[in-house]
């Protein structure tokens, strides 16, 4: 892990930041994509969130090549994804675990 990535992911004590774990925990991992959009709440009080900023900043700091996009039929937030290599996916899963 590079120093620039450690600044994003680790706390001053050297532990993985809880906010980063929660953001990656809300992501769905596909074969070559990370779907970063998710919903919070229940019933009528649902709000849409995205973890794209966190995922993109980690991948940029580590030097991986990636692309972003949306494959939802009407462009909803649940279709937001980050397409990257399998090595980058394994790196993100390792941070999440």
C-alpha positions as CSV (number, residue, x, y, z in Angstrom):
1,X,0.0,0.0,0.0
2,X,1.4,3.4,-1.0
3,X,1.8,6.2,1.5
4,X,-0.9,8.3,-0.3
5,X,-3.3,5.4,0.1
6,X,-2.4,5.0,3.8
7,X,-3.3,8.6,4.4
8,X,-6.8,8.0,3.0
9,X,-7.5,4.5,4.5
10,X,-5.7,4.4,7.8
11,X,-6.2,6.4,11.0
12,X,-3.4,7.9,13.1
13,X,-3.4,4.7,15.2
14,X,-2.7,2.7,12.0
15,X,-6.2,1.0,11.9
16,X,-8.4,1.1,8.9
17,X,-10.8,4.0,9.0
18,X,-14.4,2.9,9.9
19,X,-15.9,5.2,7.4
20,X,-13.9,3.6,4.6
21,X,-15.0,0.1,5.8
22,X,-18.7,1.2,5.8
23,X,-18.5,2.7,2.4
24,X,-16.9,-0.4,0.9
25,X,-19.3,-2.5,2.8
26,X,-22.2,-0.8,0.9
27,X,-20.6,-1.4,-2.5
28,X,-21.6,-4.4,-4.6
29,X,-18.7,-6.2,-6.3
30,X,-19.3,-7.7,-9.7
31,X,-16.8,-9.5,-12.1
32,X,-15.0,-6.4,-13.2
33,X,-17.1,-3.6,-11.6
34,X,-17.8,-2.0,-8.2
35,X,-21.3,-0.7,-8.0
36,X,-21.0,2.3,-5.6
37,X,-24.7,3.5,-5.3
38,X,-26.8,2.5,-2.4
39,X,-30.0,3.5,-0.5
40,X,-30.4,4.2,3.2
41,X,-33.6,4.4,5.2
42,X,-36.8,2.5,5.2
43,X,-40.3,3.0,3.8
44,X,-41.0,6.5,2.7
45,X,-37.8,7.9,4.1
46,X,-35.3,6.5,1.7
47,X,-32.3,8.5,0.6
48,X,-29.7,7.7,-2.1
49,X,-26.0,7.7,-1.4
50,X,-22.8,7.0,-3.3
51,X,-19.4,5.7,-2.3
52,X,-17.9,6.7,-5.6
53,X,-15.7,9.5,-4.2
54,X,-14.1,7.1,-1.7
55,X,-13.5,4.3,-4.2
56,X,-12.1,6.6,-6.8
57,X,-9.7,8.4,-4.4
58,X,-8.4,5.0,-3.2
59,X,-7.9,3.7,-6.7
60,X,-6.2,7.0,-7.8
61,X,-3.9,7.0,-4.8
62,X,-2.8,3.4,-5.5
63,X,-2.3,4.1,-9.2
64,X,-4.9,1.8,-10.7
65,X,-6.5,2.6,-14.1
66,X,-10.3,2.7,-13.9
67,X,-13.4,4.1,-15.6
68,X,-16.7,5.3,-14.2
69,X,-20.2,4.9,-15.7
70,X,-23.8,4.2,-15.1
71,X,-25.7,1.2,-16.6
72,X,-29.1,1.8,-15.1
73,X,-31.9,2.1,-17.7
74,X,-33.0,5.5,-16.6
75,X,-29.7,6.7,-15.0
76,X,-30.5,6.0,-11.4
77,X,-27.9,6.1,-8.7
78,X,-27.9,2.3,-8.2
79,X,-26.4,1.9,-11.6
80,X,-23.2,4.0,-10.8
81,X,-20.1,1.8,-11.2
82,X,-16.4,1.9,-11.3
83,X,-14.9,-0.5,-13.8
84,X,-11.4,-1.7,-12.9
85,X,-9.0,-4.6,-13.1
86,X,-9.3,-7.8,-11.0
87,X,-6.2,-6.8,-9.0
88,X,-7.9,-3.5,-8.1
89,X,-11.0,-5.3,-7.0
90,X,-9.0,-7.7,-4.8
91,X,-7.3,-4.7,-3.3
92,X,-10.6,-3.1,-2.4
93,X,-11.9,-6.3,-1.0
94,X,-8.8,-6.7,1.1
95,X,-9.4,-3.2,2.6
96,X,-13.0,-4.1,3.2
97,X,-12.2,-7.3,5.1
